[in-house]
Amino acid sequence: MLGPGAGQAPGPLADEALLRHAIDGPVACLWHAAQGLVVPRTYAARSGFAQAQADFARRGWPIHVRQSGGGVVPQGPGILNLSLAQRFAGRPLDHSETCYRQLCGLIAAALLHWGIDTRAQAVEGSFCDGRYNLASGQPARKVVGTAQVWRHIPGQPPDQQIGLVHALILVRCSPQETTAQANALEAALGSPRRYDAGKIASLDQLIAATRRADFERGFAQTLKDTIAHSRAIAA
């Protein structure tokens, strides 16, 4: 089922609202957010986080704390988000990889329509790296990052869970700028971790120049159609 349509979401944590909507059935949200950085709760616990949050907000890169795990990720123009949520019975670990495969499969199918071949793999050196990135080319460059979060359904048996899986899709953005902001946050928090802009790619640069002008809108529609014609998240 397709939930809220593609468009401007209230904020970079907008998809977390799907956790309550998915109690009644599978939902999906295709959305954008304003420019900023989004981090897991582990970052908020670091020394100096409050000061970094204030400093980055003044620079036009507000920092938001999400429920899912992973690392720092950018949001903003040219970045498309896809979130899927569904009710499951059993342990999250019994379903987490299925959710990732379903999410990656939908996006990979939509990208293939535009002639972009991708595969799920880690890309060392990219921000928020993980086994269920989508990467393209040789050497591989990350074009999609993923994360997930699980919540018990209040008032239900302990095995009743809502799983939300999210993809951040680099459709039309600057690898140099997004990586620089992620590196700046790591530095501000005293972390030695740094990311390599050469390990990610913007999808519009992987297609012919003659197709780029309408790519962002066109790809969003292709992805929306792919979701609408797919089966519900496999349990």
C-alpha positions, 0 to 999 in steps of 0.5 A: 500500500502506498501511504503519503505521496511524494512531496515535502514532508514536515521534517527529516523524522516524518517517516517515524509517524508510519510506526503507528499507521502500520498497525492497520496494514503495510504503509509506504511513504516517499518523501523529501526533507529540508537541508540538515543532518540526521543522526542516531541517538548514540550521537546525541549522547556524545560530549559536545553534541548540544554545542555542535547542534547549535553551531550547525543550525546557525550554518543552515545544517540543523541536526536531528536525532532519529530512532533508527541506528546507523550513522550520520546522514544528510538530508535536503534538496536532491535527496529522496526518501522511501520508508516502508512499515508493516506489522510483524509477529515474532522477533525483529531479527527474524524479519529484518533482512527480509525487510531490507531485501524488499526495500532494496529490491523496489529501489533497484527495480526502479533504477533499472528502468533508468538503466542504472544497475545496482546491488546491495553491498557495503562501501567502505568509506561512505557515510552510514555504511552498511551491508544493505546499501545499494551501490553501482559501478566498479569500483562500487559507489554508494547511491542508497543507504538504509536503516530500520527501527522496530517498536512493540505495539502497545497493548499487544502480545510481546511478539507483535512488532512494527518494523520500519525500514528506510532508504536515503536515495542520492538522486541529485546532490553533491557528494562533496558537500554532503560528505563534507558536512558529515565529516564536519560533524564528526570533527566537531564531536571529536571523532576520528572517523572521516568519509570519502566523497569518492565512495558515493555517487549522485544518481543523475550523474550515472545517466545520459546528460540528455535525461538529467533535466527531468530525472528527479521527478521522473525517477520519483514517479517510477519508484512510486509506480513500482511500489504501487504495483508490488506485493506488500512487504513479505513477512 
